Amino acid sequence: MRMTAGLALVLAFALAGCGGRVALRPPAGKSLPPRAYGETATRGVDALLEPTSQQRPTRNAELLTRSDTRADDPFDLPPGTDPAKVPLPAAAPAKTGMLPNTGTAAR
């Protein structure tokens, strides 16, 4: 019982310290880190806490731009298949922008 009460007290103090919303300042008697080589001025606390583009990169390219059907891959063989015994596929048709066997243009 006594151990449980002590554990609850420690947990309450730990949780109370998590909610601090005071402005960040260097500890008393300490200063901010020195300015980096090439910078003209020392940056403030807020600027030092702002993540750089290397720390939080942004995505600048869409990975999926079009939805195309996948062509058959002649090299995608199941395990244990002897590649020398697999017949070679026929030549792929040229891309004409037409749907196969319909004569209509693809969107």
FIKOLZA-1660 file (N, C-alpha, C; in steps of 0.1 Angstrom, whole numbers, plus 5000, padded with zeros to 4 digits):
% residues 107
   i   px   py   pz ch aa at
   1 5008 4988 5000  A  M  N
   1 5000 5000 5000  A  M CA
   1 5009 5012 5000  A  M  C
   2 5019 5012 5009  A  R  N
   2 5028 5024 5010  A  R CA
   2 5035 5026 4997  A  R  C
   3 5040 5015 4990  A  M  N
   3 5047 5016 4978  A  M CA
   3 5038 5021 4967  A  M  C
   4 5026 5017 4966  A  T  N
   4 5016 5022 4956  A  T CA
   4 5014 5037 4958  A  T  C
   5 5012 5041 4970  A  A  N
   5 5010 5056 4973  A  A CA
   5 5023 5064 4968  A  A  C
   6 5034 5059 4971  A  G  N
   6 5047 5065 4967  A  G CA
   6 5048 5066 4952  A  G  C
   7 5045 5055 4945  A  L  N
   7 5045 5055 4931  A  L CA
   7 5035 5064 4925  A  L  C
   8 5023 5065 4931  A  A  N
   8 5013 5075 4926  A  A CA
   8 5018 5089 4928  A  A  C
   9 5024 5092 4938  A  L  N
   9 5029 5105 4941  A  L CA
   9 5040 5109 4931  A  L  C
  10 5049 5100 4928  A  V  N
  10 5060 5103 4919  A  V CA
  10 5054 5105 4905  A  V  C
  11 5044 5097 4901  A  L  N
  11 5038 5098 4888  A  L CA
  11 5030 5111 4887  A  L  C
  12 5024 5116 4898  A  A  N
  12 5017 5128 4898  A  A CA
  12 5027 5140 4896  A  A  C
  13 5038 5140 4902  A  F  N
  13 5048 5150 4900  A  F CA
  13 5054 5150 4886  A  F  C
  14 5056 5138 4881  A  A  N
  14 5061 5137 4867  A  A CA
  14 5051 5143 4857  A  A  C
  15 5038 5140 4859  A  L  N
  15 5028 5145 4850  A  L CA
  15 5026 5160 4851  A  L  C
  16 5028 5165 4863  A  A  N
  16 5027 5179 4866  A  A CA
  16 5038 5187 4858  A  A  C
  17 5049 5182 4857  A  G  N
  17 5060 5188 4850  A  G CA
  17 5059 5188 4835  A  G  C
  18 5051 5180 4830  A  C  N
  18 5049 5179 4815  A  C CA
  18 5042 5191 4809  A  C  C
  19 5034 5198 4817  A  G  N
  19 5026 5208 4811  A  G CA
  19 5031 5222 4811  A  G  C
  20 5044 5224 4814  A  G  N
  20 5050 5237 4815  A  G CA
  20 5049 5245 4801  A  G  C
  21 5044 5257 4802  A  R  N
  21 5042 5265 4790  A  R CA
  21 5049 5278 4791  A  R  C
  22 5061 5279 4796  A  V  N
  22 5068 5291 4798  A  V CA
  22 5077 5293 4786  A  V  C
  23 5080 5305 4783  A  A  N
  23 5090 5308 4772  A  A CA
  23 5103 5302 4775  A  A  C
  24 5110 5296 4765  A  L  N
  24 5123 5290 4767  A  L CA
  24 5133 5301 4767  A  L  C
  25 5142 5300 4777  A  R  N
  25 5153 5309 4778  A  R CA
  25 5165 5301 4783  A  R  C
  26 5177 5306 4780  A  P  N
  26 5189 5299 4785  A  P CA
  26 5189 5299 4800  A  P  C
  27 5195 5289 4806  A  P  N
  27 5196 5289 4821  A  P CA
  27 5204 5301 4826  A  P  C
  28 5201 5304 4839  A  A  N
  28 5208 5316 4845  A  A CA
  28 5223 5314 4844  A  A  C
  29 5230 5325 4840  A  G  N
  29 5244 5325 4839  A  G CA
  29 5249 5319 4826  A  G  C
  30 5241 5313 4817  A  K  N
  30 5245 5307 4805  A  K CA
  30 5240 5316 4793  A  K  C
  31 5246 5314 4781  A  S  N
  31 5242 5322 4770  A  S CA
  31 5238 5312 4759  A  S  C
  32 5232 5317 4748  A  L  N
  32 5229 5309 4737  A  L CA
  32 5241 5304 4730  A  L  C
  33 5240 5294 4722  A  P  N
  33 5252 5288 4715  A  P CA
  33 5258 5299 4706  A  P  C
  34 5271 5299 4704  A  P  N
  34 5277 5309 4695  A  P CA
  34 5271 5308 4681  A  P  C
  35 5272 5320 4674  A  R  N
  35 5267 5320 4660  A  R CA
  35 5275 5311 4651  A  R  C
  36 5269 5305 4642  A  A  N
  36 5276 5296 4632  A  A CA
  36 5285 5304 4623  A  A  C
  37 5295 5297 4618  A  Y  N
  37 5304 5304 4609  A  Y CA
  37 5297 5308 4596  A  Y  C
  38 5298 5321 4593  A  G  N
  38 5291 5327 4581  A  G CA
  38 5279 5334 4584  A  G  C
  39 5273 5332 4596  A  E  N
  39 5261 5340 4600  A  E CA
  39 5265 5354 4605  A  E  C
  40 5256 5363 4602  A  T  N
  40 5260 5377 4605  A  T CA
  40 5255 5380 4620  A  T  C
  41 5245 5373 4625  A  A  N
  41 5240 5376 4638  A  A CA
  41 5237 5363 4645  A  A  C
  42 5237 5364 4659  A  T  N
  42 5233 5352 4667  A  T CA
  42 5218 5350 4666  A  T  C
  43 5214 5338 4663  A  R  N
  43 5199 5335 4662  A  R CA
  43 5193 5334 4676  A  R  C
  44 5181 5338 4677  A  G  N
  44 5173 5337 4690  A  G CA
  44 5169 5323 4693  A  G  C
  45 5162 5321 4704  A  V  N
  45 5157 5308 4708  A  V CA
  45 5147 5303 4698  A  V  C
  46 5137 5311 4694  A  D  N
  46 5127 5306 4685  A  D CA
  46 5133 5302 4672  A  D  C
  47 5143 5309 4667  A  A  N
  47 5149 5305 4654  A  A CA
  47 5157 5293 4655  A  A  C
  48 5163 5290 4667  A  L  N
  48 5171 5278 4669  A  L CA
  48 5162 5266 4670  A  L  C
  49 5150 5268 4675  A  L  N
  49 5140 5257 4677  A  L CA
  49 5133 5253 4664  A  L  C
  50 5133 5262 4654  A  E  N
  50 5126 5260 4641  A  E CA
  50 5134 5249 4633  A  E  C
  51 5128 5238 4629  A  P  N
  51 5135 5228 4622  A  P CA
  51 5139 5233 4608  A  P  C
  52 5151 5229 4603  A  T  N
  52 5156 5232 4590  A  T CA
  52 5150 5223 4580  A  T  C
  53 5152 5226 4567  A  S  N
  53 5147 5218 4556  A  S CA
  53 5154 5204 4556  A  S  C
  54 5166 5203 4562  A  Q  N
  54 5172 5190 4563  A  Q CA
  54 5166 5181 4574  A  Q  C
  55 5161 5188 4584  A  Q  N
  55 5155 5181 4595  A  Q CA
  55 5141 5177 4592  A  Q  C
  56 5133 5185 4585  A  R  N
  56 5120 5182 4581  A  R CA
  56 5118 5185 4566  A  R  C
  57 5122 5176 4557  A  P  N
  57 5121 5178 4543  A  P CA
  57 5107 5178 4538  A  P  C
  58 5104 5186 4528  A  T  N
  58 5091 5186 4522  A  T CA
  58 5091 5177 4509  A  T  C
  59 5080 5171 4506  A  R  N
  59 5078 5163 4495  A  R CA
  59 5076 5172 4483  A  R  C
  60 5084 5171 4472  A  N  N
  60 5082 5180 4461  A  N CA
  60 5079 5172 4448  A  N  C
  61 5077 5159 4449  A  A  N
  61 5074 5152 4437  A  A CA
  61 5062 5142 4441  A  A  C
  62 5052 5141 4432  A  E  N
  62 5041 5132 4434  A  E CA
  62 5046 5118 4429  A  E  C
  63 5045 5108 4437  A  L  N
  63 5050 5095 4433  A  L CA
  63 5041 5088 4423  A  L  C
  64 5028 5090 4423  A  L  N
  64 5019 5084 4414  A  L CA
  64 5012 5095 4406  A  L  C
  65 5016 5096 4394  A  T  N
  65 5010 5107 4386  A  T CA
  65 5000 5101 4376  A  T  C
  66 5001 5089 4372  A  R  N
  66 4992 5083 4363  A  R CA
  66 4989 5069 4367  A  R  C
  67 4977 5064 4363  A  S  N
  67 4974 5050 4367  A  S CA
  67 4974 5042 4354  A  S  C
  68 4985 5034 4352  A  D  N
  68 4987 5026 4340  A  D CA
  68 4986 5012 4343  A  D  C
  69 4982 5003 4334  A  T  N
  69 4983 4989 4336  A  T CA
  69 4997 4985 4335  A  T  C
  70 5001 4975 4342  A  R  N
  70 5015 4971 4343  A  R CA
  70 5017 4960 4332  A  R  C
  71 5028 4961 4324  A  A  N
  71 5031 4952 4314  A  A CA
  71 5036 4939 4321  A  A  C
  72 5035 4928 4314  A  D  N
  72 5040 4915 4319  A  D CA
  72 5055 4915 4320  A  D  C
  73 5060 4911 4331  A  D  N
  73 5075 4911 4333  A  D CA
  73 5080 4897 4330  A  D  C
  74 5088 4895 4320  A  P  N
  74 5093 4882 4316  A  P CA
  74 5103 4877 4326  A  P  C
  75 5109 4886 4334  A  F  N
  75 5119 4882 4344  A  F CA
  75 5113 4878 4358  A  F  C
  76 5100 4880 4360  A  D  N
  76 5094 4877 4372  A  D CA
  76 5090 4862 4372  A  D  C
  77 5099 4853 4376  A  L  N
  77 5097 4839 4375  A  L CA
  77 5095 4834 4389  A  L  C
  78 5087 4823 4391  A  P  N
  78 5086 4817 4404  A  P CA
  78 5099 4810 4408  A  P  C
  79 5101 4809 4421  A  P  N
  79 5113 4802 4426  A  P CA
  79 5114 4788 4420  A  P  C
  80 5126 4784 4417  A  G  N
  80 5129 4771 4412  A  G CA
  80 5127 4769 4397  A  G  C
  81 5123 4780 4390  A  T  N
  81 5121 4779 4376  A  T CA
  81 5135 4781 4369  A  T  C
  82 5138 4772 4359  A  D  N
  82 5150 4774 4351  A  D CA
  82 5148 4784 4340  A  D  C
  83 5155 4795 4341  A  P  N
  83 5152 4806 4331  A  P CA
  83 5155 4801 4316  A  P  C
  84 5164 4791 4315  A  A  N
  84 5168 4787 4301  A  A CA
  84 5156 4779 4295  A  A  C
  85 5147 4774 4303  A  K  N
  85 5135 4766 4297  A  K CA
  85 5123 4775 4295  A  K  C
  86 5123 4788 4299  A  V  N
  86 5112 4796 4298  A  V CA
  86 5112 4802 4284  A  V  C
  87 5101 4801 4276  A  P  N
  87 5101 4807 4262  A  P CA
  87 5102 4822 4263  A  P  C
  88 5108 4828 4253  A  L  N
  88 5109 4843 4253  A  L CA
  88 5096 4849 4249  A  L  C
  89 5092 4860 4255  A  P  N
  89 5079 4867 4251  A  P CA
  89 5080 4873 4237  A  P  C
  90 5069 4875 4231  A  A  N
  90 5068 4882 4219  A  A CA
  90 5072 4897 4221  A  A  C
  91 5076 4903 4210  A  A  N
  91 5079 4917 4211  A  A CA
  91 5067 4926 4216  A  A  C
  92 5070 4935 4224  A  A  N
  92 5059 4944 4229  A  A CA
  92 5054 4953 4218  A  A  C
  93 5041 4955 4218  A  P  N
  93 5035 4964 4207  A  P CA
  93 5040 4978 4210  A  P  C
  94 5040 4986 4199  A  A  N
  94 5044 5000 4201  A  A CA
  94 5033 5008 4207  A  A  C
  95 5037 5018 4215  A  K  N
  95 5027 5026 4222  A  K CA
  95 5021 5036 4212  A  K  C
  96 5008 5034 4209  A  T  N
  96 5001 5042 4199  A  T CA
  96 4991 5052 4205  A  T  C
  97 4988 5050 4218  A  G  N
  97 4978 5058 4224  A  G CA
  97 4964 5052 4221  A  G  C
  98 4963 5041 4215  A  M  N
  98 4950 5035 4212  A  M CA
  98 4948 5023 4221  A  M  C
  99 4935 5021 4225  A  L  N
  99 4932 5009 4233  A  L CA
  99 4933 4996 4224  A  L  C
 100 4938 4985 4230  A  P  N
 100 4939 4973 4221  A  P CA
 100 4925 4968 4217  A  P  C
 101 4925 4964 4205  A  N  N
 101 4913 4957 4199  A  N CA
 101 4900 4966 4199  A  N  C
 102 4901 4979 4201  A  T  N
 102 4889 4987 4200  A  T CA
 102 4890 4998 4190  A  T  C
 103 4902 5003 4187  A  G  N
 103 4903 5014 4177  A  G CA
 103 4900 5027 4183  A  G  C
 104 4898 5028 4196  A  T  N
 104 4895 5041 4202  A  T CA
 104 4907 5046 4210  A  T  C
 105 4908 5059 4211  A  A  N
 105 4919 5065 4218  A  A CA
 105 4918 5063 4233  A  A  C
 106 4930 5061 4239  A  A  N
 106 4930 5060 4254  A  A CA
 106 4929 5074 4260  A  A  C
 107 4923 5075 4272  A  R  N
 107 4922 5088 4279  A  R CA
 107 4934 5090 4287  A  R  C
% end
